[in-house]
Amino acid sequence: MSWTAQDLEDLVATYKRHGAKDAQAAFSNLVAQKHLSLSDARRLREAFLHVVGKLPKPAAPPTRRGARGRPTFARARDDLLRALQDRGWTVTFALKVNHATDPDRRTTLFFRPQSIYQYAYRGTESLSHAAKEARSLWIDPRDTTVEALEHAAGVRARPRRVSTPELRARAAAWFARARDRARRRRRRRRR
């Protein structure tokens, strides 16, 4: 079921008599009573705003960069966190201070609003202890790359793992040779 011109006139009259809040309530009731689809509700809203003369300004297109052409701190942080996650880091996004832990679990980077802090684990400290003891990296997150961030944090870059049957066979052969060498060394030490 769609709306009619009478429905639009009733909404305009409610707006003129009682104000915007009551008109919004009447609009919601009309949508619920007539079971309007989203597109019909949108058309009714646009017609109402056109009649009332309060058409909203068109929204500005979203931008990735700040006023000077550089990405904002939040955008740079999110881009760095996603890139670190792609490189195998464990990343948490839903915290007040987002953090990323390297695959070896020895280094954690804390992403504060406009800076990055690093903590290198020495033992079995808790994460809250690590956040207090973290030291600032002298890096502007807007101007850095993931490789530069890993280098500054002292984490060596790792190639991406590609698992194919041939590579698995080569790895298994390498581990077998390493195991045999270790056994021979132990035998020599026993003599």
N, C-alpha and C positions, 0 to 999 in steps of 0.2 A: 504494500500500500504506500502511496506517495502522499506528499503534503499538497495542500491547495492554497489558493490566494487568500482565502478566508483565514487559514492558519497563520499565514504571514501577517495579515492585518491585525489579528489578535495579539501576536507577539509584539508588534510595533506599539499597539495601544497599551499593553502591559508595561512596556519599557517607558512610554511617555508618562503614564500615570504613577507607576510604583518604583521605577528605577531599574538599574542593571541587574541587581541580585534577583529580583523577582522575575525579570525577563529570562534570566539564565535558568531559574527553576522551572518556568513555564516551558522553555525550550527542551529541557531534559524530560519533563512529563510528556510533551508532545512526541518526542523521539521514542519513548517507551510505549506510549499508547498506540501509536501507529506502526510500531515495529519497523522504523525507518532503517534502511541500510546506511553504511558509512558514507557512501557517495551522496545519497539523498539528504542526509543530515548536513553534510558539508555544503551542498547547494542551498539548503534552507538558511544556513548560517550566513553564507555569502550574500544571499538575497536580502536578508535582514540587515546586514551591515551596509549594504548598498542603499537601502531605503532610509535607514537612520542617518546615513552620511558619515559613518565612522569606519571606512575601509582601512584595514591595517596596511602599513607600509610593507612592501615586499622585503622578505628577509635577505640579508646580505649573504653572498655565498661564503661557506666556511673557508677559512684560510689556514694553511699549515704554518705560516710564518708570522712573526711578530711585526712590529712597526718598522723595524730596520732591515727586514729581509732575512733575519735569522729565525730559526725555529724557537718556539717558546721553551722554557725549562721543562714544563710538563710534557710537551710533545717529544722533546729530546730524550727525557727520561723513559717514556713509554717505548720509543724506538729502540733505545739501548737495551731495555729489558727484554723486548721481543727478540732482538738479535742475539742476546746472550742465551735466551731460551733455545733458540735454533742451534746454538753451538754446544748444547748439552748441559747448560747450567740449570740448577734448580731455582726457579723464580717464584716469588709470591707477589701478587699484584694487589690484593685486597686489604692491605694494611696501611696504617697511617704513614709508616716509613717502609717503603717497599725494599726488599733485599733479594740478592741473588747469590747463590753459593756455587762454587766451581764443582766440576764433576769429582774431583778428589776430596772434596769437603774440607779443604784446608784454608780457603780464603772466602770471606763473605764481604760483599759490597752492599752498603746501605745507601739508598738513594733518598736523601733529604730533599726539601723543596728546591734548593738551588745549588746543591753540592753533592759530592759522592764521598762516602767514608769507607775505609777498608779495615777489616780485622783479619789477621792471620791466626788461625787456631794453633795453640801450643799443646793442648790436651783435650780434656772433655768438659770445657766450659759450656755453660748454657748460653743460649742466644741472647738473652737479656744482658748477661755479663759482656758478651761480645759487643753489643750495641753501645755500652758505656765506655768500653776501652778502644773503640774504633778511632782510627786516625784519618784525617782529611787527605784526600788525594788532590793535588794542586792541578785540577783539570776542570775546564769549563765544559759541562755536559753538552752544551749546544754546539761546540766546535770539535768534538772528539769522535773517533770511530771506535768500533768494538775492538779492533786489533790494538789500537793505542791504549784503550782502557785495560785490556788484558795485560799489555806490556807494563803499564804503570802499576798494576796490581801485583806484578811479579808472577803471573800465571803464564806458563808457556802455551803457545797455541798448539792445538791438536788438530790433525786432519780429521775430516768427517769419516765416520765408519761406514764402509760399504760392504755389505755381506753378500757374497756370492758363493756358490759351491766350490769354485776354484780357490778363492781366498780362504775359505774355511779349511780346505784340505792343506793348503800351504801353511796356515797357522797351526794346524794339528801336527804336521810334520816338524815344524820348528820347535813346538813344545816337546815333542817326543825326543828330538835331538838334545834339547836343553836338559831334559830329565835324565837321559843317558849320560850326558857329560857330568851332571851332578852325582850320579851313582858311581861313575868311575873315580871321581875325586874322593868320594867317601871311602871307596875301597882302598885307594892309595894311602889315605891317612891311617887306615886301620893297620896296614903292614908295618 
